[in-house]
Amino acid sequence: MTTGITQPTAIGVLRLPERILFGDGSFASVSVEASRLGRNVLLVCDPFLLNSPELDAILRDLAALSVKVTVESGVIPELPLEHVQKLIDSHRHSVPDAVVAVGGGSAIDLGKLIALGLSHNGALNDWYGENAIPFPVLPVVAVPTTAGTGSEVTGVAVLTDPGRDLKVGISSPYLIPRVAIVDPLLAVGAPASVTAASGADALVHAVEAHTAAVRSSDWSAQLPVFVGQNLLSSPLAIEAIRLIVPNLPRAVRDGNDLDARRAMARGSLLAGMAFGSAGTHLSHAIQYPVGALTHTPHGLGTGLLLPFVLDAVLPTCIPQLEQIAEVLDVRESTAEASARAAIDTIARVFSEIGLPADLRSIGVDDKDVSRIVELSLTVKRLVSNSTHPPTSELIEGIVRAALDGDRARPVSYGTTDQNRIHA
């Protein structure tokens, strides 16, 4: 089928931290990197890290470097707006020079949001959406303890606003951490369920970055945060897919498999580097309302949805999916057959790590479909990144197929419903 879309000339965009440090033991560099940014540091961490050897080592080393440290461990799921704003206000008096964020995606996002809030007296909802932050924020050193979110290298932070039905994203190049430190050994203690959900999200990041629309750019204007699939992001995404697909099941089966942990840490990092500029698309857009409705992990939802999304957009991204098939060594005799083999391989990985096969199993019902479709279409920065024009029929077809786990269900594409899409 054809879409009537003329593909623009390919471009290349990457936005990354000033320094990315990767490798076993790289955690030891946290104190040195933080001390380069100032003498007064706010350290944001997941509660489970309190009194851990890792945190004790950071505090000891920073003290030896004459750096004052304030510890904030108020990381809670979904990062409610009021909670985040209270934490920001509670640290205004300390006037830190930098923020060190250690933990999962929520800890790193909280570190970014506090860095933003302490850089300005306004409310966080002033900065919702894309490119709304007009100034640099406090520098952040980001240290992930899971292989999944990629938040350590992206300009996105997500929180929950009770006045809205979806999680809210704040997206700006100013939110990209100054330094990312990725030590694969920090993920060794993560439970299998966390490894599965975070690893699934990393794979979705890579696949959606590579299957995003190729979009034109006006170099004389401010670029969007997500510019679509591009010449610089796709090689990173492809390498991430190559690393994650064989190693995610291994890491879930045996959390002490160090080779698998190293591959997952590197794959997640590369996926974050890719989607930080290319962006994600429909799996993420649909997961926002699904996650709000079911209170299930983000990576579980994006992973569950991805095969159904790829089935639906396959006619518009066969070359990209064929490249994925090639790197996964499942290429078939025709381009379309190769594309389908790539999707089937990804679906098998998600099944192998125990992700649910359908939306009903996580609490979604028929009555929820119309609201999920409506809310998904409002996430413009994601749905506009789809290779197929986003329509209510397209989104509904994906949701209904995922509802019953029916990948053979035909999808109606409809006509572009632009009046229902907003920032």
Residue pairs with C-beta under 8 A, 6 or more apart in sequence:
1 315
3 315
3 316
3 387
3 388
3 389
5 316
5 389
7 214
8 214
8 215
8 216
8 217
9 216
10 214
10 230
10 231
11 216
11 217
11 227
11 230
11 231
12 230
12 231
12 232
12 233
13 217
13 223
13 227
13 230
13 232
13 233
13 277
14 232
14 233
14 273
14 276
14 277
15 155
15 173
15 176
15 276
15 277
16 153
16 176
16 273
16 276
17 142
17 152
17 153
17 176
17 177
17 178
17 179
17 180
18 178
18 179
19 33
19 178
19 179
19 180
20 153
20 179
20 180
20 182
20 269
21 29
21 33
21 179
21 180
21 181
21 182
22 182
22 183
22 265
22 266
22 269
23 182
23 183
23 184
24 183
24 184
24 185
24 262
25 183
25 185
26 181
26 182
26 183
27 54
27 57
27 143
27 181
27 183
27 185
27 186
28 57
28 61
29 181
30 58
30 61
30 100
30 102
30 141
30 143
30 181
31 58
31 61
31 62
31 64
31 65
31 67
32 61
32 65
33 141
33 179
33 181
34 41
34 62
34 67
34 98
34 100
34 141
35 62
35 65
35 67
37 97
37 98
37 139
37 141
37 178
38 67
38 96
38 97
38 98
39 66
39 67
39 68
39 97
40 67
40 68
40 70
40 94
40 95
40 96
40 97
40 98
41 62
41 67
41 68
41 69
41 70
41 96
41 97
41 98
41 99
41 100
42 69
42 70
42 72
42 91
42 94
42 96
42 98
42 99
42 100
42 114
42 118
43 55
43 58
43 59
43 69
43 70
43 71
43 72
43 99
43 100
43 102
44 72
44 73
44 75
44 99
44 100
44 101
44 102
44 103
44 107
44 110
44 111
44 114
45 55
45 71
45 72
45 73
45 75
45 101
45 102
45 103
45 107
46 73
46 75
46 102
46 103
46 104
46 106
46 107
46 145
47 73
47 75
49 55
49 73
49 102
49 103
49 145
50 71
50 73
54 102
54 186
55 71
55 102
58 69
58 100
58 102
59 69
59 71
62 69
63 69
70 91
70 94
70 96
72 87
72 91
72 114
74 83
74 87
74 110
75 103
75 106
75 107
75 110
76 83
76 106
77 106
78 106
78 159
78 160
78 167
79 106
79 109
79 110
79 113
79 158
79 159
79 160
80 159
80 160
80 162
81 124
81 125
81 159
81 160
81 161
81 162
81 168
82 162
84 110
84 113
84 114
84 117
84 124
84 159
85 117
85 123
85 124
87 110
87 114
88 113
88 114
88 117
88 118
88 124
89 117
91 114
91 118
92 118
95 118
96 118
96 138
97 138
97 139
98 138
98 139
98 140
98 141
98 178
99 111
99 112
99 114
99 115
99 118
99 138
99 139
99 140
99 141
100 111
100 140
100 141
100 143
101 107
101 108
101 110
101 111
101 112
101 140
101 141
101 142
101 143
101 177
102 143
102 145
103 143
103 144
103 145
104 144
104 145
104 146
104 148
104 149
104 194
104 198
105 144
105 146
105 148
105 149
105 151
105 198
105 298
107 145
108 140
108 142
108 143
108 144
108 149
108 151
108 152
108 177
109 149
109 151
109 157
109 158
109 159
111 140
111 142
112 137
112 140
112 142
112 151
112 157
112 175
112 177
113 124
113 157
113 159
113 170
114 138
115 137
115 138
115 139
115 140
115 175
116 124
116 127
116 133
116 137
116 138
116 157
116 170
116 174
116 175
117 124
118 137
118 138
119 135
119 136
119 137
119 138
120 126
120 135
124 159
124 170
125 161
125 168
126 132
127 133
127 170
127 172
128 161
128 168
128 169
128 170
129 169
129 170
129 171
129 381
129 423
130 171
130 172
130 224
130 225
130 226
130 381
130 423
131 171
131 172
131 222
131 224
131 225
132 170
132 172
133 170
133 172
133 174
133 175
135 174
136 174
137 174
137 175
139 177
139 178
139 179
140 177
140 178
140 179
141 177
141 178
141 179
141 180
141 181
142 151
142 152
142 153
142 177
142 179
142 180
142 181
143 152
143 180
143 181
143 182
143 183
143 186
144 151
144 152
144 180
144 182
144 186
144 187
144 268
145 186
145 187
145 190
146 187
146 190
146 194
146 195
146 198
146 268
147 184
147 187
147 195
147 198
147 199
147 202
147 251
147 261
147 264
147 265
147 267
147 268
148 197
148 198
148 199
148 200
148 201
148 202
148 268
148 299
149 198
149 201
149 202
149 268
149 272
150 202
150 205
150 268
150 269
150 271
150 272
150 273
150 275
150 276
151 157
151 272
152 177
152 180
152 181
152 182
152 269
152 272
153 176
153 177
153 180
153 269
153 272
153 273
153 276
154 175
154 176
154 272
154 275
154 276
155 171
155 172
155 173
155 174
155 175
155 176
155 225
155 276
156 169
156 170
156 171
156 175
156 225
156 276
157 169
157 170
157 175
158 167
158 168
158 169
158 170
159 167
159 168
159 170
160 167
160 168
160 292
161 168
165 289
165 292
165 371
165 375
166 288
166 289
166 292
166 375
166 378
166 379
167 288
167 291
167 292
169 381
171 225
171 226
171 381
172 225
173 225
176 276
180 269
182 265
182 266
182 269
183 265
184 258
184 261
184 262
184 264
184 265
184 266
185 258
185 261
187 195
187 261
187 264
187 265
188 255
188 256
188 258
188 261
189 255
190 198
190 255
191 255
192 252
192 253
192 255
192 354
193 354
195 248
195 251
195 252
195 255
195 264
196 248
196 252
196 299
196 300
196 353
196 354
196 355
197 297
197 298
197 299
197 300
197 303
198 268
198 299
199 244
199 248
199 251
199 252
199 264
199 268
199 299
199 353
200 248
200 299
200 300
200 302
200 303
200 350
200 353
200 355
201 298
201 299
201 302
201 303
202 240
202 244
202 248
202 264
202 267
202 268
202 271
202 272
202 299
203 240
203 241
203 244
203 245
203 248
203 267
203 271
203 303
203 306
203 346
203 349
204 280
204 283
204 284
204 299
204 302
204 303
204 306
205 237
205 240
205 268
205 271
205 272
205 274
205 275
205 280
206 236
206 237
206 238
206 240
206 241
206 244
206 267
206 270
206 271
206 274
206 275
207 237
207 241
207 306
207 310
207 324
207 346
208 275
208 279
208 280
208 281
208 282
208 283
208 284
208 306
208 385
209 229
209 233
209 234
209 236
209 237
209 271
209 274
209 275
209 278
209 279
209 280
210 229
210 233
210 234
210 237
210 238
210 241
210 274
210 278
210 320
210 323
210 324
211 229
211 281
211 310
211 313
211 317
211 320
211 321
211 387
212 226
212 228
212 229
212 278
212 279
212 280
212 281
212 385
212 386
212 387
213 228
213 229
213 281
213 384
213 385
213 386
213 387
214 228
214 229
214 230
215 227
215 228
215 385
217 223
217 227
224 381
225 279
225 381
226 275
226 277
226 278
226 279
226 280
226 381
226 382
226 385
227 277
227 278
227 279
228 278
228 279
228 385
229 278
229 320
230 277
230 278
232 277
233 273
233 274
233 275
233 277
233 278
234 274
234 278
234 320
236 270
236 271
236 273
236 274
237 270
237 271
237 274
237 275
237 278
238 323
238 324
238 327
239 267
239 270
240 267
240 268
240 270
240 271
240 274
241 267
241 324
241 327
241 328
242 267
242 327
242 328
243 263
243 264
243 266
243 267
243 270
244 263
244 264
244 267
244 268
244 271
245 328
245 345
245 346
245 349
246 263
247 259
247 260
247 263
247 264
247 267
248 260
248 264
248 349
248 353
249 349
249 352
249 353
250 257
250 259
250 260
251 257
251 260
251 261
251 264
252 352
252 353
252 354
254 260
255 261
279 381
279 382
279 385
280 302
280 382
280 385
281 309
281 382
281 383
281 385
281 386
281 387
282 305
282 309
282 312
282 313
282 376
282 382
282 383
282 386
282 390
282 395
282 398
283 302
283 305
283 306
283 309
284 302
284 379
284 382
285 376
285 377
285 379
285 382
285 383
285 395
286 301
286 305
286 309
286 372
286 376
286 395
286 398
286 399
286 402
287 298
287 301
287 302
287 305
288 375
288 376
288 379
289 371
289 372
289 375
289 376
290 296
290 301
290 305
290 359
290 362
290 364
290 372
291 297
291 298
291 301
293 363
293 364
293 368
293 372
294 301
294 362
294 363
294 364
296 362
296 363
300 355
300 356
300 362
301 362
303 350
303 355
304 350
304 355
304 356
304 357
304 358
304 359
304 362
304 402
305 398
305 402
306 346
306 350
307 343
307 346
307 347
307 350
307 407
308 398
308 401
308 402
308 407
309 398
310 321
310 342
310 343
310 346
311 343
311 401
311 407
311 411
312 388
312 394
312 397
312 398
312 401
312 411
313 386
313 387
313 388
314 321
314 336
314 339
314 340
314 343
315 388
316 387
316 388
317 339
317 387
318 335
318 336
318 339
319 335
321 338
321 339
321 340
321 342
321 343
322 331
322 335
322 338
322 339
322 342
324 342
324 346
325 331
325 332
325 338
325 339
325 341
325 342
325 345
326 338
328 342
328 345
330 338
330 341
330 342
330 344
330 345
331 338
331 341
332 338
332 340
332 341
347 407
351 357
356 362
357 405
358 402
358 403
358 404
358 405
359 399
359 402
359 403
360 403
360 404
360 405
364 372
364 403
366 403
369 396
369 399
369 400
369 403
370 396
372 395
372 399
373 392
373 395
373 396
373 399
374 392
374 420
376 383
376 395
376 399
377 383
377 390
377 392
377 395
377 417
377 420
377 421
378 420
378 421
378 422
380 421
380 422
380 423
381 423
383 390
383 395
383 421
384 390
384 421
386 394
388 394
388 413
389 413
389 416
390 416
390 417
390 421
391 413
391 414
391 415
391 416
391 417
392 414
392 417
392 420
393 411
393 412
393 413
393 414
394 411
394 412
394 413
394 414
396 412
397 409
397 410
397 411
397 412
397 413
398 411
400 409
401 407
401 409
401 411
